[in-house]
């Protein structure tokens, strides 16, 4: 996906899972924290090395992965 310069994949880091670049923070963790009610400010307080853009791009990547395509031919 284009434009996500903060989401990285490295087979040597977290078994190749999507992570925030230069960290071992999986995208799935950030999505889970937001889904369970944490605000971006609370996440950054808990993980001070993250930036708001990291959380935004993690959510954008998750949204991209969940795009559904429905075949209307029946």
C-alpha positions in Angstrom: 0.0 0.0 0.0 1.4 3.4 -1.0 1.9 6.2 1.4 2.5 4.2 4.6 6.1 5.0 5.3 5.8 4.2 9.0 4.6 0.6 8.6 7.5 -1.8 8.0 8.0 -5.5 7.4 11.2 -7.2 8.3 11.5 -11.0 8.6 14.1 -10.5 11.4 11.7 -8.4 13.5 8.6 -9.8 15.1 8.6 -12.7 12.6 7.9 -10.4 9.7 4.7 -8.9 11.2 3.7 -5.4 10.2 5.4 -3.1 12.8 6.0 0.6 13.2 9.3 1.3 11.5 12.4 1.2 13.7 10.4 -0.4 16.6 9.2 -3.8 17.7 5.6 -2.4 18.0 3.2 -4.5 15.9 0.4 -2.7 14.0 -1.9 -5.2 15.6 -1.1 -4.0 19.1 -1.9 -0.4 18.2 -5.2 -1.4 16.5 -6.1 -3.5 19.6 -5.4 -0.7 22.0 -7.6 1.7 20.0 -10.3 -0.9 19.7 -10.3 -1.3 23.4 -10.7 2.3 24.1 -7.3 3.8 24.4 -6.9 7.3 22.9 -3.8 8.2 20.8 -2.6 10.4 23.7 -2.9 7.4 26.2 -1.0 5.2 23.7 1.8 7.7 23.3 2.0 8.1 27.1 2.5 4.4 27.4 4.8 4.2 24.4 6.6 7.6 24.4 8.8 6.7 21.4 5.7 6.6 19.2 4.2 9.6 17.4 0.5 10.3 16.5 1.3 9.6 12.8 2.4 6.0 13.8 -1.0 5.3 15.2 -2.8 6.9 12.3 -0.9 4.8 9.8 -1.4 1.7 11.8 -5.2 2.3 11.6 -4.9 3.1 7.9 -3.1 -0.1 7.2 -5.7 -2.1 9.2 -8.5 -0.4 7.3 -6.8 -1.3 4.0 -6.6 -4.9 5.0 -10.3 -5.1 5.9 -11.6 -3.7 2.6 -14.1 -6.2 1.4 -14.9 -6.8 -2.2 -18.3 -8.3 -2.9 -19.1 -10.0 -6.2 -22.6 -8.9 -7.1 -23.0 -11.6 -9.7 -25.4 -14.2 -8.4 
